[in-house]
Amino acid sequence: MGVRVYVCPTCRTLVDAGDWPGLIAYAGLGARGARVVEGFRDHHTPGAVAFEPGTHPEQSR
């Protein structure tokens, strides 16, 4: 069973494209964040839930 991941539309595009360096740069994560993204890359389940800033992605569940 995968973990539900919530991302903004820009990050979803980067994740879906497998553009991990682009995600790291866009989010301004730095070296420690890059290690987190590398772990995510290796273990995530596709299908992130995109949501707009200021909204609650679980509201309609």
N, CA, C and O of each residue as an XYZ file, in Angstrom:
244
protein
N       0.845     -1.183      0.000
C       0.000      0.000      0.000
C       0.885      1.239      0.000
O       1.807      1.350      0.808
N       0.610      2.150     -0.890
C       1.391      3.368     -0.998
C       0.939      4.433     -0.020
O      -0.146      4.362      0.556
N       1.784      5.399      0.146
C       1.477      6.538      0.996
C       0.911      7.639      0.116
O       1.464      7.935     -0.943
N      -0.172      8.238      0.540
C      -0.769      9.343     -0.201
C       0.152     10.550     -0.098
O       0.552     10.930      1.002
N       0.490     11.151     -1.221
C       1.392     12.291     -1.272
C       0.635     13.467     -1.858
O      -0.043     13.334     -2.876
N       0.752     14.613     -1.216
C       0.092     15.829     -1.681
C       1.138     16.805     -2.167
O       2.125     17.057     -1.475
N       0.935     17.355     -3.342
C       1.880     18.283     -3.943
C       1.142     19.372     -4.690
O      -0.024     19.212     -5.052
N       1.824     20.476     -4.920
C       1.253     21.519     -5.762
C       1.322     21.040     -7.213
O       2.066     20.104     -7.509
N       0.564     21.660     -8.127
C       0.573     21.228     -9.526
C       1.968     21.242    -10.162
O       2.285     20.357    -10.957
N       2.793     22.217     -9.832
C       4.145     22.274    -10.404
C       4.974     21.091     -9.937
O       5.656     20.455    -10.740
N       4.920     20.790     -8.642
C       5.684     19.651     -8.123
C       5.162     18.347     -8.704
O       5.954     17.444     -8.973
N       3.860     18.219     -8.905
C       3.328     16.989     -9.497
C       3.881     16.791    -10.893
O       4.242     15.674    -11.263
N       3.953     17.853    -11.670
C       4.516     17.755    -13.013
C       5.957     17.276    -12.954
O       6.361     16.419    -13.741
N       6.727     17.818    -12.035
C       8.127     17.418    -11.892
C       8.250     15.967    -11.430
O       9.091     15.226    -11.939
N       7.420     15.555    -10.469
C       7.453     14.174     -9.985
C       7.042     13.214    -11.098
O       7.711     12.208    -11.331
N       5.934     13.527    -11.789
C       5.462     12.650    -12.858
C       6.495     12.503    -13.970
O       6.583     11.451    -14.603
N       7.279     13.557    -14.209
C       8.314     13.517    -15.254
C       9.604     12.873    -14.750
O      10.518     12.610    -15.531
N       9.674     12.618    -13.436
C      10.909     12.080    -12.873
C      12.037     13.092    -12.891
O      13.212     12.727    -12.926
N      11.672     14.373    -12.868
C      12.672     15.447    -12.887
C      13.065     15.784    -11.453
O      12.683     16.826    -10.920
N      13.831     14.890    -10.841
C      14.213     15.062     -9.440
C      15.107     16.272     -9.220
O      14.902     16.996     -8.245
N      16.100     16.529    -10.087
C      16.879     17.766     -9.909
C      15.993     19.012    -10.037
O      16.184     19.991     -9.316
N      15.033     18.968    -10.953
C      14.113     20.099    -11.116
C      13.264     20.310     -9.882
O      13.019     21.449     -9.486
N      12.811     19.226     -9.266
C      12.012     19.317     -8.041
C      12.838     19.913     -6.908
O      12.364     20.782     -6.176
N      14.060     19.447     -6.770
C      14.953     19.952     -5.725
C      15.200     21.447     -5.920
O      15.157     22.219     -4.962
N      15.456     21.847     -7.163
C      15.712     23.262     -7.456
C      14.458     24.105     -7.247
O      14.524     25.170     -6.633
N      13.312     23.638     -7.754
C      12.065     24.397     -7.640
C      11.695     24.630     -6.174
O      11.279     25.724     -5.792
N      11.853     23.584     -5.360
C      11.467     23.693     -3.958
C      12.559     24.316     -3.092
O      12.333     24.570     -1.909
N      13.744     24.567     -3.665
C      14.833     25.178     -2.913
C      15.230     24.342     -1.703
O      15.387     24.867     -0.600
N      15.391     23.043     -1.915
C      15.576     22.129     -0.798
C      16.984     22.034     -0.241
O      17.149     21.705      0.933
N      17.988     22.307     -1.026
C      19.353     22.187     -0.541
C      19.782     20.732     -0.403
O      19.063     19.826     -0.827
N      20.949     20.507      0.186
C      21.541     19.170      0.249
C      20.717     18.196      1.092
O      20.524     17.048      0.693
N      20.239     18.633      2.231
C      19.459     17.726      3.086
C      18.142     17.356      2.410
O      17.734     16.194      2.424
N      17.490     18.333      1.826
C      16.244     18.068      1.100
C      16.463     17.161     -0.095
O      15.599     16.352     -0.433
N      17.622     17.293     -0.740
C      17.932     16.429     -1.880
C      17.976     14.975     -1.441
O      17.527     14.098     -2.180
N      18.501     14.703     -0.268
C      18.532     13.326      0.238
C      17.121     12.801      0.499
O      16.841     11.625      0.265
N      16.241     13.661      0.979
C      14.848     13.263      1.206
C      14.185     12.941     -0.126
O      13.483     11.937     -0.246
N      14.407     13.791     -1.129
C      13.823     13.557     -2.450
C      14.357     12.258     -3.047
O      13.609     11.524     -3.692
N      15.633     11.968     -2.841
C      16.193     10.717     -3.356
C      15.516      9.511     -2.714
O      15.255      8.519     -3.395
N      15.234      9.580     -1.437
C      14.499      8.502     -0.773
C      13.091      8.382     -1.299
O      12.597      7.278     -1.528
N      12.436      9.524     -1.493
C      11.093      9.543     -2.056
C      11.109      8.941     -3.457
O      10.248      8.130     -3.797
N      12.079      9.335     -4.260
C      12.206      8.838     -5.630
C      12.246      7.312     -5.644
O      11.623      6.672     -6.491
N      12.970      6.754     -4.718
C      13.169      5.310     -4.703
C      11.998      4.530     -4.119
O      11.912      3.319     -4.322
N      11.089      5.195     -3.396
C      10.045      4.462     -2.681
C       8.627      4.978     -2.879
O       7.705      4.423     -2.282
N       8.408      6.005     -3.680
C       7.058      6.555     -3.797
C       6.167      5.694     -4.692
O       6.644      4.925     -5.527
N       4.881      5.848     -4.492
C       3.881      5.236     -5.348
C       3.360      6.340     -6.260
O       2.961      7.399     -5.774
N       3.355      6.115     -7.577
C       2.860      7.159     -8.493
C       1.425      7.562     -8.163
O       0.674      6.802     -7.551
N       1.067      8.759     -8.577
C      -0.295      9.235     -8.399
C      -0.452     10.252     -7.288
O      -1.416     10.188     -6.525
N       0.467     11.180     -7.185
C       0.350     12.230     -6.174
C      -0.944     13.009     -6.388
O      -1.419     13.153     -7.515
N      -1.500     13.502     -5.300
C      -2.716     14.307     -5.347
C      -2.305     15.772     -5.406
O      -1.721     16.298     -4.459
N      -2.612     16.427     -6.522
C      -2.268     17.842     -6.671
C      -3.361     18.706     -6.052
O      -4.546     18.386     -6.151
N      -2.962     19.793     -5.419
C      -3.931     20.736     -4.868
C      -3.359     22.136     -4.926
O      -2.144     22.332     -4.935
N      -4.235     23.081     -4.965
C      -3.839     24.479     -5.053
C      -3.543     25.031     -3.664
O      -4.169     24.622     -2.686
N      -2.595     25.955     -3.574
C      -2.329     26.595     -2.280
C      -3.604     27.198     -1.703
O      -4.425     27.753     -2.432
N      -3.758     27.087     -0.408
C      -4.926     27.637      0.266
C      -6.130     26.715      0.276
O      -7.182     27.089      0.793
N      -6.003     25.505     -0.290
C      -7.105     24.549     -0.285
C      -6.761     23.394      0.638
O      -5.612     23.227      1.049
N      -7.768     22.603      0.956
C      -7.569     21.447      1.832
C      -7.820     20.191      1.001
O      -8.967     19.914      0.651
N      -6.774     19.421      0.676
C      -6.933     18.295     -0.230
C      -7.787     17.149      0.326
O      -8.292     16.335     -0.447
N      -7.952     17.073      1.614
C      -8.741     15.992      2.224
C     -10.187     16.412      2.470
O     -10.979     15.601      2.952
N     -10.548     17.629      2.160
C     -11.878     18.151      2.507
C     -13.003     17.315      1.906
O     -14.028     17.125      2.560
N     -12.848     16.816      0.697
C     -13.948     16.091      0.050
C     -13.887     14.580      0.269
O     -14.689     13.847     -0.310
N     -12.971     14.111      1.074
C     -12.853     12.661      1.320
C     -13.851     12.190      2.322
O     -13.890     11.003      2.644
